[in-house]
């Protein structure tokens, strides 16, 4: 087992990893930018190293500084958390080159599943259902027109190196294709330095349902059932729950088997998720694989009593997994609490928190690095907390979340707490009647 882990991240996920590492008797090293010197992950790690100024490119994305911090503190492993360098094949390789274990996927696995076109080819070969679309990258606008005619409109153009909704365009008919093609390529080129595009059939009334998986170094893979992540804004998740109110046991078994096939196809090591789109007829299609721990991992932990960070660390240290699959025994919901002004198009709201009162009670979990007096910097993602409720039934979990949100007090900055309060009272949400289009019609301001 590792003696010391450096956490190449910040905020609540860094604190989350520190907690489990300490329970395992492993020492921890926090890295931080000058903007994060007062963050709780810095306070609770055994050691802390400043790696640069506030800008991510000069700190949390600065591979040389992170490796140097690991070397001077004699860390034998690096946990990347999520975001930043967690799915960076170059970083994974550099860690290996410096005899530091990267707690995550190998460079080959990241490369294979990070490029969406290559991932789809791999999944088709493994027998995992995929959305009909182009075979590899589109070579030209004419190629795009021919493919669209073959799979029929509506279609979705996607950047092969995309993420966060950039380089994506829905096209409903042929005379819209040229403009969409040009704008998507320009956006992808500017965002990722790669304007390669592919095409998929656009799935109407889709659900975004992901399957949590874990694989060890010996070829074994387990799935830990699903999370429904369909309520999103601009392709960013706002709330997640497990089990999905749309799921049947038959569909769960089918999707779980497909996720295990997908992970085995790349000899996957570590935790990750296979992301699927599920249409209204419960047909499911592979969308992408995330080769890292996810923001919403706590709800899975709570419904099956399984510490995903602990198991991720054990797998990286060469400990085999059981190979059995896990199914939800409870219901859990996670609300992402962001420092954003919902009345102004979810504009980020950095600043100093003047009052912070955390909800509590049976079946309430709060993952956060925020506290009264903490200054939220403007340089990073605006998520400041994850509020999770756990109960025997979905109805009880919603009631518990409703109560917990009313207890949760954050003053000094705007947050998304009022949005989530409205959501918990929304009849469609209460009925489990939602898709990825939910936010297009949800009137949360009245």
MOBEL-V764893 format. One record per helix or strand of 3 or more residues. SS is the DSSP state (2 for helix, 1 for strand). FROM is the first residue (numbers start at 0). TO is the last residue. If there is no record, write none. Layout:
# MOBEL-V764893
SS | FROM | TO
SS | FROM | TO
This chain:
# MOBEL-V764893
1 | 3 | 6
2 | 10 | 22
1 | 26 | 32
2 | 33 | 35
2 | 39 | 43
1 | 46 | 51
2 | 55 | 57
2 | 62 | 71
1 | 76 | 78
2 | 88 | 96
2 | 106 | 113
2 | 115 | 125
2 | 140 | 150
1 | 154 | 158
1 | 168 | 170
2 | 173 | 191
1 | 196 | 200
1 | 206 | 214
1 | 220 | 227
1 | 238 | 241
2 | 248 | 264
1 | 269 | 277
1 | 283 | 289
2 | 296 | 303
2 | 307 | 315
1 | 330 | 337
2 | 341 | 343
1 | 354 | 356
1 | 363 | 367
1 | 382 | 390
2 | 393 | 406
1 | 408 | 410
2 | 416 | 423
2 | 426 | 429
2 | 437 | 439
